[in-house]
């Protein structure tokens, strides 16, 4: 009944792209979020922002056509769209800190039912640092997390309380996994959509956090 890991990444990215609307300024984190640009319809004019100093990144380049001098903040090859601009990192972070980013789409290690985000370190493991995640999580108008529903041990990554060091508290607005779409509200974590072939019961069983389940939950085929 499970969905292949590679396939699920693209399904998650495709669903996240539906949250992007014309005229938005959007930042994409590393991992699954980098795939989102591939699913934004061409008629929607959106500028993707990268902390290393690009406004106007496009879809991932075709294999073999990468520009070695053009990458996103994670070091992965990107393309650019007409009207794109380059600037230093200070300006890139100024855009974030002034609140100009409409949506930030990030990966995560854990998310709590209150919207707390942990996505930068596992104690005891070496990592390059938090990067721009702290500013993006705090200053963006909407924060969407894309991740697998469970970790490699099959344990829920959507928890009542995060166990890992936080990137930012109460910052996440929406969580999209290979199983479901959930919205963080003042009342709690609401199950909005279920990804076929999973059911609402599957999602509840695989989620440690308390879920509010409305009478009608949409299914994504």
Residue pairs with C-beta under 8 A, 6 or more apart in sequence:
1 197
1 198
1 202
3 11
3 178
3 195
3 197
5 148
8 148
8 178
9 32
9 35
10 35
11 178
11 195
11 220
12 32
12 146
12 147
12 176
12 177
12 178
13 32
13 33
13 35
13 36
13 38
13 39
13 146
14 39
15 176
15 181
15 193
15 195
15 220
16 33
16 36
16 39
16 105
16 144
16 146
16 176
17 36
17 39
17 40
19 103
19 142
19 144
19 174
20 26
20 36
20 40
20 44
20 46
20 103
21 44
21 46
22 44
22 45
22 46
23 45
23 46
24 46
24 47
24 102
24 103
25 46
25 47
25 49
25 55
25 95
25 100
25 101
25 102
26 36
26 46
26 47
26 48
26 49
26 101
26 102
26 103
26 104
26 105
27 48
27 49
27 50
27 51
27 96
27 101
27 103
27 104
27 105
27 132
27 136
27 140
28 34
28 36
28 37
28 48
28 50
28 57
28 72
28 105
29 74
29 104
29 105
29 106
29 107
29 119
29 133
29 136
30 72
30 73
30 74
30 76
30 107
31 107
31 146
32 107
32 146
32 147
33 105
33 106
33 107
33 146
34 60
34 72
34 74
34 76
35 60
36 105
36 146
37 48
37 57
37 58
37 59
37 60
38 59
38 60
40 46
47 55
47 56
47 81
47 83
47 84
48 54
48 55
48 56
48 57
48 58
49 55
49 57
49 92
49 95
49 96
49 101
50 57
50 72
50 73
50 78
50 92
51 73
51 89
51 92
51 93
51 96
51 131
51 132
52 71
52 72
52 73
52 89
52 92
53 86
53 87
53 88
53 89
53 91
53 92
54 72
54 78
54 80
54 84
54 85
54 86
54 92
55 84
55 85
55 87
55 95
56 80
56 81
56 82
56 83
56 84
56 85
57 72
57 78
57 79
57 80
57 81
57 84
58 78
58 79
58 80
58 81
58 84
59 79
60 76
60 77
60 78
60 79
61 67
61 77
61 78
61 79
66 77
67 77
67 79
68 77
70 77
70 78
70 79
70 80
71 77
71 78
72 78
73 131
73 132
92 132
93 132
93 135
95 101
96 132
96 135
96 136
96 139
96 140
97 135
97 139
98 139
99 139
99 140
99 141
101 136
101 139
101 140
101 141
102 140
102 141
102 142
103 140
103 141
103 142
103 143
103 144
104 136
104 137
104 140
104 142
104 143
104 144
105 144
105 145
105 146
106 117
106 119
106 133
106 136
106 137
106 143
106 144
106 145
106 146
107 119
107 145
107 146
107 147
108 117
108 118
108 119
108 145
108 146
108 147
108 157
108 172
108 175
109 118
109 119
109 120
109 122
109 147
109 157
109 164
110 117
110 118
110 119
110 157
110 158
110 159
110 162
110 163
110 164
111 117
111 118
111 145
111 147
111 157
111 158
111 159
111 162
111 172
111 175
112 158
112 159
112 160
112 161
112 162
112 209
113 158
113 159
113 160
113 184
113 188
113 189
113 209
113 210
113 211
114 169
114 170
114 184
115 143
115 169
115 170
115 171
115 172
115 173
115 184
116 161
116 162
116 166
116 168
116 169
116 170
116 171
116 172
117 133
117 137
117 143
117 145
117 162
117 166
117 167
117 168
117 169
117 171
117 172
118 162
118 163
118 164
118 165
118 166
118 167
119 133
119 145
119 167
120 127
120 129
120 130
120 131
120 133
120 134
120 165
120 167
121 127
121 130
121 164
121 165
122 164
123 164
123 165
130 167
133 167
133 168
134 167
134 168
136 143
137 143
137 167
137 168
137 171
137 172
138 168
138 171
142 173
142 174
143 171
143 172
143 173
143 174
144 172
144 173
144 174
144 175
144 176
145 172
145 174
145 175
145 176
146 176
146 177
147 157
147 175
147 177
148 157
148 177
148 178
149 156
149 157
149 158
149 177
149 178
149 179
149 180
149 203
149 206
149 207
150 156
150 157
150 206
151 157
155 208
156 206
156 207
156 208
156 209
157 177
158 175
158 177
158 182
158 189
158 207
158 208
158 209
159 208
159 209
160 208
160 209
160 210
172 184
173 183
173 184
174 181
174 182
174 183
174 184
175 181
175 182
175 183
175 184
175 189
176 182
177 195
178 195
179 194
179 195
179 198
179 202
179 203
179 206
180 191
180 192
180 193
180 194
180 195
180 198
180 203
181 191
181 192
181 193
181 194
181 195
181 220
182 189
182 190
182 191
182 192
182 211
183 189
183 190
183 192
184 190
185 212
187 212
188 210
188 211
188 212
189 209
189 210
189 211
189 212
190 211
190 212
190 213
190 214
191 200
191 203
191 204
191 211
191 212
191 213
191 214
191 217
192 214
192 217
192 218
193 217
193 218
193 219
193 220
194 200
194 202
194 203
194 217
194 218
194 219
194 220
195 219
195 220
196 219
196 220
196 221
200 213
200 217
203 211
204 211
204 213
